[in-house]
Structures are given as structure tokens and as C-alpha cells.
Amino acid sequence: MDERAIIPWKEILNKVSEKDGGQHGTALFLLDLRRDLSLLNNQGDLAKDNQEVAAIQKDLVDTLRAFTNPYTIKDENFSYRIFRISNTQHPKPILNNSDVFSIQDFELLEHKIIGKFDNKGWFKGNVIAFGQNKGEVSIPPNIDINAKSSVGEFEFLLGTYEIMKDMSSLEDDVFYKLSLQTQQYAGLLIFRDNLRVLPYGRVDNDFFRIEERRSFHAGRYYWSNRRVFGYIGISHEKNKELKDKSGREGFISNQASRDLRILVSDVLITLADRYFGSKSEERQELLDIVKKERELRKSAQVQARKASQKSFKDALRNQTPKLEEALSLAQTLKNSLENKDKLSSDDLQNLDEKLSKLEMTRTEIKTPTKPPKLGIYEEKYREYRDKYSEFSAYIIQLKTLINKMESELNKLAPQQTAKKLFDKNQAILNSKLNKYLSVIEAKIDVLHSTWKKDISEDRSSYYSQAISIVESVEDSSHLENALNNLDIIYLQLVEAYTFKYDAILKTLEKISDGINLDSAFSIAEEERSDIEEKMRTINAVAQLGISVEILSHELEEIDSLVTRGLNSLPSDVKEHPGFKLAYDSHKALTSQIRFLSPLKISGYQARQTITGKNIEAHIIQFYGDRFERQRINFEVTEAFRSLKINDLPSRIYPVFINLINNAMYWVALVEDRKIKIDLIDDLVVIANSGPKVDEDDVQRLFDLFYTKRANGRGVGLYLCRENLAVAHHKIWYAEQHNDDPLIFEEGANFIIKFNGLEK
């Protein structure tokens, strides 16, 4: 038997030993497998993408996913995973207990039914449609229920979302996430005491005849097995008549199972007719509201984005000349102060007045809030930001110098001098606040006039649109149609007014609560821009992942064939230098490719003691020749060599490989090329002498797809952080203002805090 099949059980036995000192448990091994299971481990001469093998794995996953109820509190004492081991490959995961649609995911759905059936067949619960709570509903059974032989009391939870994005009330990112999850997790599951009852929830199972009804009228029979999520919760105690077949593949056909099917089916039809299906009038009204709100939100977003971009560009264009002039004056003022040994009181007062004017200018030309995408303005923005920081630094230095000279020339009592500065600062602040108050009052007056005018016009809208309908009613035959048309206009205006004026009230509430809407909007826009960028990039990354997966499969087999072929050559050939070069090069290539696929094997390695010296050797083995070719001075300190951590080599080594690879790119841009790793105050510092990371980029440095490298993908640092986080290690970019240890003050320094580090 393959030793690798025993390793997981040994790990479990060790955990048992920690609990009670013994090693005991149960392991089941199946021999002489049927074709379907044996093909998962040994495909023989079948192609890697053979449809039969893919179908077998999909069926296995579909059957065993959500072995325990993922919609309830997770049981930390129970976990499982399924993986396959073959002769030529590392263990490959198929499924684990966390690969499910959870209750947190369920909360994202826009249509939800949450309730229970009592032992008399009544359904009582809560309905949410398009994200709006429709309140409690109570639906009686449409059949006679025999309390003794019927199904009994059970829980019912079901949710879905609109398949058409334009008809959905969900945010775009949530919609796309659910669309991907639907392909894997959709299905109405049944759990008895929170353990899965098969085959319910599988794609090929239609116990409640959902797909059968849908084939008659997809619009009315809204629910679909391929797009619903949820479960029916039964128990041995309350549902004794729901009995399994002898093969444990479903319930035996009796009154209880028939009642279960009828009760659930009737509730699905009833609620679809009321809220979700094409027969529902409320659905059409809600859809119109959702569509209108989406259009209004999109329009408001576009207008706000354009206004923000225009404000930024105008501020940058108008403030740049003022900043340059103010910076020049500040430099001149500082030089004049440094070049004079003594100043008279009049000179000092004159300088103080100039400084006060510069201080007022500084508050008026602050660096504008940057939009998510700077485009052609990026260089101008960063130049402005740096000049403004320099200008601010001059102001602080000048204030310090003048205060020093003021104290030296002081002829008044110390308290009088301090009071003089206090009064001056108070006067400047009062002047500025009065100016703000004047501008705010003027803006409020304009807004008040605008809103008053809008409300006056909106008051007459219903009259102008609807009076002609009233006047056209001549007899009772026209009345019903007229009433409906009046309601249609009324509802449209109610929604329009609600959106328009509620938005104003909510904005005013946020302002009254002290919320900075400009900052909040700029952050929201930046996050939206990030998501759009990630969506554009994700296809390319997915293609890259497919390519790596194919390469990985091919590498395992070709490596084996090439190695056997080389080993079969005659002994005299093996002595030739060309053979040794070819053999070593082949092994180096396959080793390096394996180094770059840690996630593939990380779940099945034992933890090891890894020293700094091991990490150094690994880096040199991987990059040694490149250090020499690129004239890079690579240095590791004794302090780092002596550290010890207990973790997976496949998790730790790729982190350093990634960081060193990143460092080699940036040091190539400078003449003095240095990379150094040290241990300072129990923190590992990986530093390079390349350019510092711009302060605006630090916050997003470890985000997926964020990169400043030419042709970079923005994946390396993200994977570093995620790999380390699994074992509760931390990584961040060192910054001087955080008192982080630095090796190169003018370079880039990364810090790793290892959990459980030893020296």
C-alpha cells in the first residue's frame, strides 16, 4: 500500500494522542475499486481531459459536497477532505468541508424564503423579494394532513437571484460572485440532524419536480434547481416517518415523503405567483422600480464621477502656479533668515506677517483629493504632492526659527509674548472660520432656492400628466382603465420623488453627522475602479492558471520519461561532460518549476523546522547565477541564518523567491545593486537598494493585480501575504514613520513577522 495514503491517518492519530495519550480510531480502505472510482487515480491511456473522468469527479463532488449543513453554525470538531494520489503525481485535492455555499453567501441573495412547516402542514416564515422584506407570510396546506403518519415539522430555507443582470437589484460584484457560485453549489439540499440526505440537491435529482414544472412555463414557475440555494432541515425525532431506502439513496415512497413533496411544491408555486414569477403583479412593479433605481443610481454615479474628475483637474491646474510661487517665497524667506545673524524687531514682525500669509495660502492650495485613475495627470499629481509636502515642511521650519528669534529678541514679559502669539493665531483662525461660514451660508441659500423651485415644479407634475386622463372619463366603461393609468403615473412619480428627495435628506443627515462625503465618495470610487480593473485582468490570469496547470501535468510525465531515458544510456555516455550538463540542467529546470507551485502541494506536506540558512541556500540555488549576471550583491546576516520556524517549506520558500525576484527587478534600475536579509528585533527584513515605494502605492502594495512593474501582473506580493496569513505570519512594507526597522533608508524594505519564531 502506498505510504502516502496512510499519512493523513497518522496525523489524526497524533491529535488523538494529544487528547488522551492513546492512538486509536477507524480507517476504511476500499480495495478492488469499481471503474468509476479507480479511474480517478489511474486514468490509464485516457486523455487528461477525458469527459468520463471529468463526469466521475463532478458526480463525486456533487454527491459529497456539504456533507454537513453549511447553513448552520460550523462544527469545529468535524472536518473532511477528499484528494487523490497517483504514482506519478503529488496528492491533488478534490473536495474539502469548507468548499460550500455558506450562510454568509446566502445572505447576499436578493430573493429569500426563511421559515418552517409545522406538524399540521402550515408554512410560516419571512419573504424577501429584490432585497425588500415583504414581512411574515402564512400558507395553509392544500392537502389533508394526518399528524401521525405525515411528514412532521421541518425547517425551510430557500434563496435565489435574478438571472438577468439588468433585472437584478444586486451590486455588480455580488451578482458576478453568485453567478460563479451557481455553477458549483446550486441545489435544494436536505439535512437530517444537520447531516446530508442523498441524493437531494444533486443536479440530476428533481424530487420536488421544480424543473418538470419549469419546462411547462418558465416564467410562472420561477424556481430552478440550477439557481436555487438552501435546505430542508429534518430530524430523527420530529420526522420519524421520513425513512431512508435500504441503499440510503433517498426516502422510501410513503405518505410522509409524498406530503413533503406536495407541501414544499405548493409553497414554491404560491410564493412564485405572489412575488417572483411572471404571474406576479408585484414582481413587475418591483422590476420597474429596480430598473428605474438602477438607472438613477448609474446616472448619479456618472455625474458625481465627472464632477470629481473636473474638480481635481481644475484644482491641479489653478493651484500649481500658486504653489510654485508660494514655495519660491518660502525658500527665499528661509534663506534670508539663515543668512542673517541678527534681526531687529521690525524685521522679525515683517517676516512674521509674510509667514502668516504663506500659512493662509497653504490651507487654500492643499493637495486635491485624487480620483481613482489619474491617467496622464499621475506625474503632475505626484509632483504637486511632493512640492506641497516640501512647502509645508518650510512653513514648519520657518515657524520654529521665528519663534526662536522672537524669544531671543523678546523685551516683554514671557507670558505677554506667549499671549501675543495666542491672540494672533486666534485672530487668524477666527478669520478663516468666518470665511467658511460665509461661503457655507451662501451655498445653503442657493441650495434652498433650488430645492424650493424643484418642489414647486414637482407639485404640478402629477396634475399636468394626469388631468387629461380624468377629463377623458365619460362613462363607467372608461373608469377602470383611467384608474389604472392614474395609479401608474402616481407610482412613477412617487418613486422618482423618493429617490430624489430621500437622497438629499440622507446627504444632509450624513453632513450633520460629521461625515466627510468627499472622502467617502473618493474611496468608494477608488474601490469601484479597482474591482473593474480586477475583472478586466482576471481572464488573463485565469488563462495563465490553465497554462500552468497543463504545464504541471506535462512536466510530471515528461520528467519521468526523460529521466528514465537518460538513465538507460550506456555508462560510457554518462561519463561524457555533455551528458552531465544535460542531466543537471534538466533536473534544475524541473526543480525550479516545482518551486513555483506551492499551492499545489501545500496541503499534504508535513511541517518542518526551517532555518534562515535553509532559506539562504534555497535562494542561492534558485537565483545564484542571476545574482552574478546582474551584478547584484546578495547578503544574508548571521542573525537571519540562525532563526528557526516550524512550517511548510512549500509555503515559506516561495515567499522569499517572490520577494527576491521582485527586488531583482527594482535594483536593476540603480547602479548600486544590493539585496540584504537580516533579523532585527525578531522581525525579518528583506531589503533592496532599488527605488522606494511611493507613499500613495503602499496601501495597495499587496492587493491582487496591483503593480507598477512594466508587464507585471500584481500577483506575487498578494500571494506572499495570503500564503503567510494561513499560518498567522504577517508581512508589510516598512515605513519610517511607523518606526519600522530599515536596512536601506532610500530603498525598499519588507518586513515579515513569523509566528513562533525561534533563534
ABEGO torsion letter per residue (X at the ends): XBAAAAAAAAAAAAAAAAAAGBBBEBBBBBBGBBAAAAAAABAEABBAABAAAAAAAAAAAAAABGABBAABBBBAABBBBBBBBBAABBBBBABBAABBBBAAAAAABABBBBBBBBAAGBBBBBBBBGGBBAEBBBBBBABBBBAAABAEBBBBBBBBBBABAAABABBAAAAAAAAAAAAAABEBBBBBGGBBBOABGBAABBAAGAAAAAAABAAABABBAAABBEBBBBBAAABAABBBBAAGBEBBBBAAAAAAAAAAAAAAAAAAAAAABAABAAAAAAAAAAAAAAAAAAAAAAAAAAAAAAAAAAAAAAAAAAAAAAAAAAAAAAAAAAABABBBAAAAAAAAAAAAAAAAAAAAABBBBBBABAEAAAAAAAAAAAAAAAAAAAAAAAAAAAAAAAAAABABBAAAAAAAAAAAAAAAAAAAAAAAAAAAAAAAAAAAAAAAAAAAAAAAAAAAAAAAAAAABABAAAAAAAAAAAAAAAAAAAAAAAAAAAAAAAAAAAAAAGBBAAAAAAAAAAAAAAAAAAAAAAAAAAAAAAAAAAAAAAAAAAAAAAAAAAAABBAAAAABAAAAAAAAAAAAAAAAAAAABAAAAAAABBBBBBBAAAAAAAAAAAAAAAAAAAGBBBBBBAAAAABBBBBBAAAAAAAAAAAAAAAAAAAAABABBBBBBBBBGGBBBBBBABBBBBAAAAAAAABBGBBABBGBAGAAAAAAAAAAAAAGBBBBBBBAAAGBBBABAABBBBBBBBBGBBX
